[in-house]
Amino acid sequence: SIQVETLPENEGPSFFLPKYGQLTTYALTDGVDMTQAQEITDTLMTITPAEFGAQVVLSDMMMETSRDSFFEVGAKILRDSFDRQQDQTLCDDGDAYSIAIGSAGTALNVGHLMAGVAAISDAGRAADGTAGRGGEIAPPPYYAALTPPQIHSLNKTLAGGIGAAGATQISPMTEKANGFGGSFMIPGIGVTVLSDTNFNKDANDDVKGMVYAKMAQILVELGKGAGVEKERDPSLRAWELNYVGRWARGEYNDGWGREALFDSARPTS
């Protein structure tokens, strides 16, 4: 749900992404030459991938006495570990957005998501109480990454449809998001809700999720991506499985995301 780019091998250590400034269009007079020449300005975003990895050792004794194919098992567990660490890092990035919606102990409802989407859609406009036109809005698609308890709270306000908080029937659009790992789009709001269990919860059961545009953050992978490599160590009488990936991420536009701080206690009703 975030923008992913590939840095080809042998193309240097960093990925460069320019951010171009806006130009102004003027009214013209017939027969009069234009004199409002402008320059294209840009600021450069630099993302430098770093290495991440994990290792398991498969001894000959274990391999010869076990019925399982531990090369496949080890590769799967290493891949799961790598993906989990990456997802945890990206989940923590919700705390990096300068502006937050919600507050500790607050139950998430559909109004909060509507406010988050409205805010990133209006990014670049002059601040409240200040005159001015809109600027560079966050391009869709929009996402909300939340925990299963937060989605449960949201679903209660979506039961029977938007605004029907007292209804008892869950809207069909949200049924598949009741468990972890599900996702659904809320009609009329234009946000896809993602369920994730890799957010860090504090001692008061609060979690900082996020509402964001896909382009708010950029993830860069170096070369062919993460993978496993096995190596024989004769003196150890074992095989090493090494799983390594090279990646980094960066925030492209802070105004295109909102931290979403809400209660995430496990529901009882």
Buried (B, 14 or more C-beta within 10 A) or exposed (E): BBBBEBBEEEEEEBBEBEEEEEEEEEEEEEEEEEEEEEEEEEEEBEBBBEEBBBEBEBBEEEBEEEEEEBBEBBBEBBBEBBEEBBBBBBBBBBBEBEEBBBEEEBBBBBEBBBBBBEBBBBBBBEEEEEEEEEEBBBBBEBBBBBBBBBBBBBBBBBBEEBEEEEEEEBBEBBEEBBEEEBBBBBEEBEBBBBBBEBBEBEEEBBBBBBBBBBBBBBBBBBBEEBBBEEEEEEEEEBBBBBBBBBBBBBBBBEBBBBBBBBBBBEBEE
